[in-house]
Amino acid sequence: MKQVKILGSGCAKCNQLADAVKAVIASEGIEAAVEKVEDIQQIVAYGVMSTPGLVVDGKVVCSGRVPTAAEIREMLTAKSGGCCCGDHAKGTGRQNGTCC
């Protein structure tokens, strides 16, 4: 079962991400436990400085934006890592602190 965390203060974009993630989980039949993390210290502990953030199985896979449903599906079903901002495995993703 996937462990999914939505990081954010409860703002509109954070809620939008939570709804989008839950919709993808339901439509794809993915077994996942979803938790919203609103405590700023816990969010910062993940290294996320711009919310909303999405954590899958302990790894930040996206932050600072609401990814598309297709991107969320890929993040939730990826076998190893993956990143919302490019090919993290090859080091081509953004390295400015908003992801990777």
N, C-alpha and C positions, 0 to 999 in steps of 0.2 A: 504494500500500500504506500502510495506517495504521501509525503508530508509536505503540505503547501502552506506558506505563510504570506499574508498580504501585509506589507509594512506601510503604515501611514496613520495620520492623525484623525482620520475619519472625514477628510475633505471629499468634495464631489468626485475628484479623479480617483481617489483611493476606493471609494464606494463603487465607482464604475469598473475598476479593475477587479474588485471582489465579485461583482455580478458577472463580468465576462469570464472569469476563471470558473465560477460555479456553472455557468452555461456550457462551457467546453467540457467540463467534467461530466455533466449530465448527458450531453449529446454524444460523447465518445464512450460512455460507460467506463470511465477511468475510476479505479478505486483510489480515493484520496481523502485525507483528512485536511480540512481547510481551517486555518486559524488566522484571526486578525490580530496584528500586533500594533498597538497604538502608543505604547510607552516609548518616548523619544530616546531614552537611554538604551533600550533594547534595539531600536532601529539603528542607532549610531554604532552599536556593537557589531552589527553586520557590515559596517562600512558604508552604509547608505546615507548620503547627504542630501539627496533629492528624492522625494516621494512622488508617486507611490513606488513601492518596491515589491518584487515578487521573488520569493525564496522557494526552491523546490529541493527537497531532501537535503536541506542545510546549506545549499549554495544559492547565492544571489544570481538570478538569471536575467533580471531586468530591473532598472530603476529610472526614475525621472520621467516616465511616460506610461501611457496605457497602450500596450501592444495590441495588434489585431488578433482576432480569434484564431487565425491560421498560425500566427507566431506563438500564441499561448499553447495551442495544440502541440506544436513542435517542441516547445519547452517542457511540456508535461510528458511527452512520449519519447523524448530523446534518450538514447541509451547511455550517453556519456556527455554530461555537461551541456554545452550549447550556450548561446548568448544572444540577447536581443539586439545587439549592435554590430554584429559581424561575426566573422569566424574566429572566435576566441582561441580555439585550439591552435590556430596558425598565427595568432598574435595580430590579427588585422582589425580587431574591434577597437572601439574608443577606449582610450586610456586616461580620460580626463577626470576620473572619479565618479562619473555618473553611471558607470557600468564596468564590468570586468574587474 
